[in-house]
Amino acid sequence: MYFVVTLDRNVQVEPRLFNREIRSTVVQKLVSEVEGRFSGSYGFIVAVVELPHELPPGELDNQSGFACFKLSYKALVYRPFKGEVVNALVSRVTQHGFFADAGPLTIFVSHHLIPEDMSYQSMPESFVSRDQGETVLKGSKVRLRIIGVKIEVTDISATGSMRDDFLGLCD
């Protein structure tokens, strides 16, 4: 699920970058440091959406000479929840199940959570329904329900299921 949250960050700017364009330098540094990264319990930071109009005064670090700016900004974040239904792209298929990517989130779907009429085929690596009507292979678009979320220090991973109504291959 996507949220807009207010976050704080200290941005350090080296002395050689002190000039009239200090605000744009600080903004560029903030964006490059946070966008696309994982942020604890908030999830993945997708984009910085709002910055303060005025740059707060920076504090000089006596040891390094860097200026430290304490910024408060709004960011669009993605955080998956148990029970959420997502569309994903299959990235790898094994005999134990498959991995699918929903944006920055990797979801593993065990062969126990794939519909019973689908079985593993080794060439090409895929899960094929008995009537040969549906095939899940690398590059397939699938709709999954997240049944478990594991949050680590630098990443989030999830387990998913295709065993509910309206889940499975997408066109």
C-alpha positions in Angstrom: 0.0 0.0 0.0 1.2 3.5 -0.7 1.3 6.3 1.8 2.6 9.9 2.0 4.6 10.3 5.3 6.6 13.1 6.8 10.2 12.1 7.4 13.3 13.8 8.8 16.9 13.5 7.6 20.2 15.3 8.2 21.8 16.1 4.9 25.6 16.9 4.9 27.1 19.2 2.3 30.8 19.4 1.8 32.4 22.9 1.8 33.3 22.9 -1.9 29.6 22.9 -2.7 28.8 26.1 -0.7 27.5 28.6 -3.3 24.4 30.5 -4.2 22.7 27.3 -5.3 23.0 25.6 -1.9 19.2 24.9 -1.8 19.3 22.9 -5.0 22.4 21.1 -3.9 20.8 20.1 -0.6 17.6 19.0 -2.4 19.6 16.9 -5.0 21.6 15.3 -2.2 18.4 14.5 -0.3 16.7 12.9 -3.3 19.7 10.9 -4.3 20.2 9.6 -0.7 16.6 8.6 0.0 14.7 7.7 -3.2 14.6 4.0 -4.0 15.9 3.1 -0.5 14.3 1.2 2.3 13.4 3.1 5.5 12.7 0.9 8.5 9.0 0.5 9.4 7.9 3.0 6.7 8.9 0.7 3.8 10.4 1.7 0.4 10.7 5.4 -0.4 9.4 5.8 -3.9 9.7 9.6 -4.3 10.2 12.8 -2.4 7.0 14.7 -3.0 7.3 17.9 -0.9 10.2 19.9 0.5 10.3 22.9 2.8 10.2 26.2 0.9 12.9 27.7 3.0 16.1 25.9 3.7 16.7 25.7 7.5 20.0 27.1 8.6 22.8 24.6 8.5 25.2 23.8 11.3 28.9 23.5 10.6 30.7 20.4 11.8 33.9 21.5 13.4 35.7 18.3 12.6 34.9 17.9 8.9 33.8 21.4 7.8 30.6 20.0 6.4 27.3 21.8 6.8 24.5 19.7 8.3 20.9 20.6 7.3 18.1 19.1 9.3 15.3 18.6 6.7 11.7 17.6 7.2 10.1 16.4 3.9 7.1 14.4 2.7 7.7 11.2 0.8 5.6 8.6 -1.1 6.4 5.2 0.5 5.4 1.7 -0.4 4.7 -0.7 2.5 3.1 -4.1 1.9 0.6 -5.6 4.3 -0.6 -9.1 5.1 -3.8 -9.7 3.1 -3.1 -7.1 0.4 -3.7 -8.2 -3.2 -0.9 -7.1 -5.6 -0.1 -7.5 -9.3 3.5 -8.8 -9.8 5.9 -10.0 -12.5 7.3 -13.5 -12.2 11.1 -13.2 -12.0 12.2 -16.9 -11.4 10.5 -20.3 -11.3 11.8 -23.3 -9.4 10.3 -26.7 -8.5 9.5 -25.3 -5.0 7.5 -22.3 -6.3 8.2 -19.0 -7.9 9.5 -15.5 -7.1 7.6 -12.4 -8.3 8.4 -8.7 -8.1 5.8 -6.1 -7.2 7.9 -2.9 -7.6 10.7 -3.2 -5.1 9.0 -6.1 -3.2 10.0 -9.7 -3.9 7.3 -12.2 -3.2 7.8 -16.0 -3.0 4.8 -18.2 -3.8 5.3 -21.8 -2.6 4.1 -24.7 -4.8 1.7 -25.5 -1.9 0.0 -22.1 -2.5 -0.3 -22.5 -6.3 -3.7 -23.9 -7.5 -3.8 -27.7 -7.2 -4.4 -28.2 -10.9 -1.0 -26.7 -11.7 2.2 -28.8 -11.8 5.8 -28.0 -12.3 7.4 -28.5 -15.7 11.2 -28.4 -16.0 11.5 -27.4 -19.7 10.9 -24.5 -19.7 10.7 -23.9 -15.9 7.0 -23.2 -15.4 3.8 -24.3 -13.6 1.2 -25.5 -16.1 -2.4 -26.2 -15.5 -3.7 -29.8 -16.3 -5.7 -28.6 -19.2 -2.7 -26.6 -20.5 -4.8 -23.4 -20.5 -2.6 -21.5 -18.1 1.2 -21.3 -17.7 3.2 -19.4 -15.1 6.7 -18.8 -16.3 9.4 -16.1 -16.1 7.8 -12.8 -17.3 4.2 -13.8 -16.6 2.0 -11.2 -14.9 0.2 -12.7 -11.8 -2.2 -11.4 -9.2 -1.3 -12.6 -5.6 -2.4 -12.2 -2.1 0.3 -11.4 0.4 0.0 -13.9 3.3 3.2 -13.0 5.2 5.6 -10.1 5.4 9.2 -10.2 6.8 10.8 -6.9 7.7 14.5 -6.9 8.0 17.0 -4.0 8.7 17.5 -3.2 5.0 14.8 -5.0 3.2 11.2 -6.4 3.1 10.3 -9.7 1.7 6.9 -11.5 1.5 5.2 -14.8 0.8 2.1 -14.9 -1.4 -0.7 -17.2 -2.5 -2.6 -17.8 -5.7 -5.2 -20.0 -4.1 -8.1 -17.5 -3.7 -10.8 -16.4 -6.1 -9.7 -13.9 -8.7 -6.0 -14.6 -8.2 -3.7 -16.1 -10.8 -2.5 -15.0 -14.2 -3.3 -11.5 -15.4 -3.7 -10.4 -19.0 
